[in-house]
Amino acid sequence: MKRLTFLLVLFASCSFIANAQQKEDPRRYIDSAVHYMDLEQYSKADGYFMAALDKIDVLSADFCFYFGKNSYYMNKHTQSIDWLNKYLELKGSRGQFSKETLNLLELAEEAFRNNRGTTSSADVNSKFFYLNTIKCDSDDLITCPVCKGDDVITTKNRFGETLYKTCPYSHNGVLTCVEFNLLIQGNLKPKNK
């Protein structure tokens, strides 16, 4: 009887560990990314951000800020501009990082304008296209991290009223694999209204 009880406990423990490993918490990767960004190890931080993107179901505004900030320090100005703008879309001007976001956004836009003529677009596309992507089939549909799959972005104005805006990126709350990869690279253009 003791042997059977021991085996059942062992089986339950192994099952719990296996489930925990399958559902890794992306916050662990985000925390590591922010830590390495604070240590000015931006490439290492970028690796953790990309690992987190692979595991995140819903992007938080804080993730958008940190990823945009790290992208700026890596001189990925287009990507930085896109992610910082996503933070502002989600949090507006009253978010915890809104002031810093606006400052970084101004710097990233200035750097983008200054560097615009230095490399050809073919060089930029071939060099950076595969750096910030996730692996998925072209037919895969991925929940849009901007609207969290709702196809609507809700915010509150200064009077506490809820405002609704159609997601500028998703189609019924989802993106194709190609669209998602373009989004995380900062190259997905908002859909036409």
N, C-alpha and C positions, 0 to 999 in steps of 0.2 A: 504494500500500500504506500509506504514511504517512497519507494522507487517510482511509482506511478505519479505521485504528487510532485516529486522532484522533476520528472520528465515534463509534466504539464507546465510547471513554472518555467523551466528552461525553454520550452517551446514558445510560451507566451512572451518571454523576454526577448528571444531572437526575433519573433514576429514584430514586436514593438520597435526594436532597433532597426529592422529592415524598413519599416514604414517611416521611421524618423529620417533615415538616410535618403529615401525616395523623395521626401518632401522637405528638402533643405530650406531653411529660412533665408530668404534673400537679404534680410537685414544684416546678417553676419557679413555678407560681402560688401554691403553698402558701408557699414561701420569700418571695415578694413580699408575700403577705398578712401573714405574721408580721413582716416588715420594717415595713410600714405600721402594723401594730398597735403595734409598739414605738415608732413615731413619733407615736402617738396619733391617727392618721388612720383611724379605725375604719370609716367608710363606704367608703373606698377599699379597705381590707383586706377588707371584706365582699364587695366586687365580685370580688376575686381568689379568695376562698374559694368563691364561687358558681361561678366559672369552673373551679376545680379540681374541684368536685363534678360538673360536667358531663363531666369527663374521667377521673375516678377509677373504676377497676374495683373496688378493694378499699380500704375506709377503714382507715387506721391509727389506733391509739389516740391518737397525737400530734395527728393532724388533729382528732379529736373534742375534745381538750383545747383546742387553739388556737381552733377555731371557737366552742366554748362560752365561752371567755374573751372573745373579741371580741364575741360576742353580748351578754354581760353589760355590757360597756362601751358598747354601743349601746342599752342599756335594753330589750333583747329578752329579758326574764327567763325566760319559758316556754321559749324556744328554748335559752337558756343552760343552764337546768336539765336539759333533755333531753340535750344534747350532753355536758355534764359527767358526767351519770349513765352515758352510754354509755362514756365513758372509764373510769369506775370498774368498769363491767361487764367491760371488756376487760382492765384492768390490776390491778384490786383495790386494796388499800391499800398495796401495795409498788411501785407504778409511780413513774417518775421525777417525775411531776407530781401524784402522789396527794395530798400535803399541800396544795399550792396549790389543787388541784381541790376538796378538801373545804372550804377557806376560801371560795373563790369560790361554791361551791354554797350555803353558808350565807348569804352575802350576797345571792345571786340569789333564794333562797327568801324571805328577809326582805323584799326589795324587791318581790317578787311579791305577798306578803301585804299589804304597805302600799299597793300600787297597785291591788289587786283591785277596789275599789269606785269608782275614779275614772273609768273609761271603761266604756261598755256593751260587751257582747260583740259586738254588731253592728258597732260602730265598729272594734273590734280586728280582727274577721274581714275586713271590707271593706278596711281599711287595709293589713294585713300579708299577706293570703292570696297575693298575687302577687309579693311581694318576694323570697321565698326559694323559688323553684321552678325546675325544669328543664323544658325544652320536650320533650314526648313525647306520643304518642298514648295515649288511655286504655286501649287494649288492649296496649300495650307491657309486657313483663315485664322487670324490672330486678333484677340480682343484689343481694341484701340486703347493705348495707355492714356491718351489725352482725355477721352470722355468715359473711360472705364466700361465701354461696351454699351452705353446708354444712347449714343448718337446725339446726346445733348449735354452741354456743359452748363452747370448751374453755379451761380455766384450770388453773393448778397451785396447790395449797394450800401451806401453809408446810412440809409434809413432802415436797414434790416429787411428790405424787400428782396425776395428771391427773383433773380433774373435768369432767363433761359436763353441759350444760344445754341444753334445747331453746330455740331462738331465740324470744323473746317477740314478734317482729314478723313474721317471714317465714312463707310457706307453701311448703314444700319448697325453701327457700333463695332464693325470689324475692318481689318485691313488685310490685304493679301501679304504674303511673305515679302514680296518685292517692295510693296508700299511700306511695310514695317521697317525693313532695312533702310530704305530711303529716309524714313522718319528719324531713326536713331542716328543717321549720319547728318541730319539737318538739311537734307535735299528734297524732302517731300513738299511739294507746293500745295497750298490749300486748294480744295476743290472749288470749282466755279459755282456761284450761287444762281 
